[in-house]
Amino acid sequence: MIMSFELICEIEPPTTPDLKHVRHQIGTMSKIAHSFLIPDNHIGRATVSSVAVAHEVEAMGGRGIACLNSRDRNLLGFRRDLLTAAAYGVDQFLFVFGDKPSSGNRTSDLTVRSMIEEARAFTPGVRLGAAAGLRPLPSWKRAADFLFSQVSFSVEAQLRWRDEHPVDVPVYAGVMVLASANHARTLSAAIPDIALPDDLVARVAADRMAGVEAACEQVLALRDSGAFAGVHLIPVSRYRDIEPRLAAALR
C-alpha cells in the first residue's frame, strides 16, 4: 500500500463575481482535502478565472490547482494567465482540452501538449498536470508532473487501466458523486464514454444519498488498492454531504 493518499477536491467555480459559495466549499472540504482543483469555464460556461480562485484557496490556507483549457485561449492569452498566476503565487496547473462550448466553436489552436511545452519554457518551476482517458498514454503525457485519470464509476476499470499502462508520475483517479437520476442523464449525454452502472442510477433515483455513499466506497477502495497517489473527487453540489462521511472513513 502507498504511504500517502491525497484527496484533491474539485470546486464548483462561480459564474458570478460573488465568491461566497467558493469560500464555503473550501472551508467545508479543507478538513479532508489536501488541495483543490478549480475548473476553467466549466462545461462551456463563463466562470471566474481559475487562477483567481486558486489564489483565493491559497489565501484561505489551502493549495490550489488551476485548471486551464486549450479551448478558450490563444498563445498571448495563455501567457497572460501564466503571468497572472506567477504574480499570485499559483504554481500548479492542470491543462485540459476543454468541454465543447454550447456554440460549437473553439477559439484556439493551442493543444494541451503545446501548453505544457510553453509553460515549461515561460515559467520554469511550475508543476504541470494533464488529464488522461482510460486508454494508452502518449509519451508526452508521461512527461507531465502528474495525471488526472478520467472519471469512472468502476474501481475495476480504473485498476485495470492503471495496471496495463504504468507510469512513474503520480496519478489521481477521477471519482464523481452521482447526485441524482437527472445528473446521470446529463452525464450520459455530455460524456458518452463514461459507463454509468444501471444499479447505481436506480439506487440514486430511490435514495438521494446513494451517490454520496457510492463515491465514499470508491474512494476507500482506490486508497486500499495502493494503485493511485490519490483521487480527484468531484462532489458537485453534494460537498456538505460527503465531507463528514469521508472524514470519518479516512481517520
C-alpha positions in Angstrom: 0.0 0.0 0.0 1.2 3.5 -0.8 2.3 5.6 2.2 0.2 8.6 1.5 -3.1 9.1 -0.3 -4.1 12.6 -1.4 -7.7 13.8 -1.8 -7.9 16.6 -4.4 -11.4 18.2 -4.3 -12.9 19.9 -7.3 -14.6 23.2 -6.6 -17.8 24.3 -8.4 -16.5 27.5 -10.0 -18.5 30.7 -9.6 -20.4 32.1 -12.6 -20.9 35.4 -10.9 -18.5 37.8 -9.1 -19.6 36.5 -5.7 -17.0 34.1 -4.2 -19.1 33.3 -1.1 -20.1 29.8 -2.4 -16.5 29.1 -3.3 -15.3 30.1 0.2 -17.9 27.8 1.7 -16.8 24.9 -0.4 -13.1 25.5 0.6 -14.0 25.9 4.3 -16.1 22.7 4.3 -13.8 20.4 2.4 -10.5 21.7 3.8 -10.9 19.4 6.7 -10.2 16.4 4.4 -8.8 17.9 1.2 -5.1 18.1 0.5 -5.6 20.5 -2.3 -8.4 21.9 -4.6 -8.8 21.8 -8.3 -10.6 24.8 -9.9 -12.2 24.1 -13.3 -11.9 26.6 -16.2 -15.1 27.8 -17.9 -16.8 24.7 -16.7 -19.0 22.9 -19.3 -18.7 25.8 -21.7 -20.0 28.5 -19.2 -18.0 31.6 -18.3 -16.7 31.5 -14.8 -14.4 33.5 -12.6 -10.8 32.8 -13.6 -9.4 29.6 -12.2 -6.2 31.4 -11.4 -8.0 33.9 -9.3 -9.9 31.2 -7.4 -6.7 29.2 -6.9 -5.3 32.3 -5.3 -8.4 32.5 -3.1 -7.7 28.9 -2.0 -4.1 29.8 -1.1 -5.3 32.9 0.8 -7.5 30.6 2.9 -4.6 28.3 3.7 -5.1 25.6 1.1 -3.3 24.5 -2.0 -4.9 25.4 -5.3 -4.5 23.7 -8.8 -5.7 26.0 -11.6 -7.3 24.2 -14.5 -6.7 25.9 -17.9 -8.3 24.6 -21.1 -6.9 25.0 -24.6 -10.3 25.7 -26.0 -10.6 29.3 -25.0 -7.1 30.6 -25.4 -4.6 31.9 -27.9 -0.9 32.0 -27.1 -1.0 35.6 -25.8 -3.9 34.9 -23.5 -2.2 31.8 -22.2 0.9 33.8 -21.4 -1.2 36.4 -19.6 -2.7 33.6 -17.5 0.8 32.3 -16.6 2.0 35.9 -15.7 -1.1 36.4 -13.5 -0.5 33.0 -11.8 3.1 33.9 -11.1 2.0 37.3 -9.6 -0.5 35.4 -7.4 1.9 32.6 -6.4 -0.1 29.9 -8.1 2.3 27.3 -9.3 0.2 24.2 -10.0 -1.8 23.7 -13.2 -4.0 21.0 -14.9 -4.1 21.5 -18.6 -7.1 20.1 -20.4 -8.7 20.2 -23.9 -11.9 21.7 -22.6 -15.6 20.7 -22.9 -17.3 21.6 -26.2 -18.8 25.0 -25.9 -22.5 25.4 -26.5 -21.9 27.4 -29.7 -19.8 24.5 -31.1 -16.9 26.9 -31.8 -13.3 26.9 -30.4 -11.1 30.0 -30.3 -7.7 28.4 -30.1 -5.1 26.5 -32.0 -3.4 25.6 -28.6 -3.3 22.0 -27.5 -2.6 20.5 -24.1 0.8 19.4 -25.4 1.8 22.8 -26.6 0.5 24.4 -23.4 2.8 22.1 -21.3 5.8 22.9 -23.6 5.1 26.7 -23.4 4.5 26.7 -19.7 7.8 24.9 -19.0 9.7 27.4 -21.1 7.8 30.5 -19.9 7.5 29.8 -16.2 10.1 27.3 -15.0 9.5 25.5 -11.7 5.7 25.1 -12.0 4.0 21.7 -11.6 2.0 20.7 -14.7 -0.6 18.0 -15.0 -2.7 16.6 -17.8 -5.9 14.6 -18.0 -5.8 11.0 -19.1 -8.5 8.9 -20.5 -8.6 5.2 -19.6 -6.6 4.3 -22.7 -2.9 4.1 -23.7 -0.9 7.2 -22.7 1.1 9.1 -25.3 4.7 9.7 -24.5 4.2 13.5 -23.9 1.6 12.9 -21.2 4.1 10.6 -19.4 6.4 13.6 -19.1 3.8 15.6 -17.1 4.4 16.1 -13.4 1.1 14.4 -12.5 -2.0 12.9 -14.3 -5.7 13.1 -13.5 -7.4 10.0 -14.9 -10.9 10.1 -16.3 -13.8 9.8 -14.0 -15.1 6.3 -13.8 -17.7 4.6 -11.6 -15.9 1.3 -11.8 -12.9 0.6 -9.5 -12.2 -2.5 -11.5 -11.8 -0.5 -14.8 -9.6 2.1 -13.0 -7.3 -0.6 -11.6 -7.1 -2.5 -14.9 -6.1 0.7 -16.7 -3.5 1.5 -14.1 -2.0 -2.0 -14.3 -2.0 -2.0 -18.1 -0.5 1.5 -18.5 2.1 2.1 -15.8 3.6 5.5 -15.4 6.1 6.9 -12.9 4.4 10.2 -12.1 1.5 10.5 -9.5 -1.9 9.6 -10.9 -5.1 10.7 -9.3 -8.2 8.7 -10.1 -11.4 10.5 -11.0 -14.3 10.0 -8.6 -17.6 11.8 -9.1 -20.7 11.9 -6.8 -23.8 10.9 -8.8 -26.2 13.5 -7.4 -29.5 12.4 -9.0 -31.1 10.5 -11.8 -31.2 13.7 -13.8 -27.5 14.2 -13.2 -26.9 10.7 -14.6 -28.9 11.6 -17.8 -26.8 14.8 -18.2 -23.6 12.9 -17.8 -24.5 10.3 -20.3 -25.4 12.9 -22.9 -22.3 15.0 -22.3 -19.7 12.2 -21.9 -20.9 9.1 -23.7 -17.8 7.0 -22.9 -18.5 7.2 -19.1 -20.3 4.0 -18.2 -22.9 4.5 -15.5 -23.9 1.3 -13.7 -27.7 0.8 -14.0 -27.9 -0.3 -10.4 -26.3 2.9 -9.1 -28.6 5.1 -11.2 -31.6 3.1 -9.8 -30.3 3.5 -6.2 -29.7 7.2 -6.6 -33.2 7.6 -8.1 -34.6 6.0 -4.9 -32.3 7.5 -2.4 -30.6 10.9 -2.7 -27.7 9.8 -0.5 -26.8 6.7 -2.6 -24.4 8.5 -4.9 -22.6 10.0 -1.9 -22.2 6.6 -0.3 -21.0 5.0 -3.5 -18.4 7.7 -4.0 -17.1 7.2 -0.5 -16.8 3.5 -1.0 -15.0 4.1 -4.3 -12.5 6.5 -2.6 -11.8 3.9 0.1 -11.4 1.1 -2.4 -8.9 3.1 -4.5 -7.0 4.1 -1.4 -6.8 0.5 -0.2 -5.6 -0.7 -3.6 -2.4 1.2 -3.4 -2.5 1.8 -7.2 -3.1 5.6 -7.1 -1.4 8.6 -5.5 -4.9 9.8 -4.6 -8.3 10.7 -6.0 -9.7 13.7 -7.9 -13.0 14.0 -6.2 -15.9 15.8 -7.9 -18.6 16.3 -5.2 -20.7 18.5 -7.4 -23.3 20.1 -5.1 -23.1 17.4 -2.5 -19.9 18.5 -0.8 -21.8 19.1 2.5 -23.0 15.5 2.5 -19.7 13.8 1.5 -17.4 15.7 3.8 -18.5 14.2 7.2 -18.7 10.7 5.7 -15.2 10.8 4.2 -13.8 12.5 7.3 -15.0 9.6 9.4 -13.9 6.9 7.0 -10.4 8.3 6.3 -9.5 8.6 10.0 
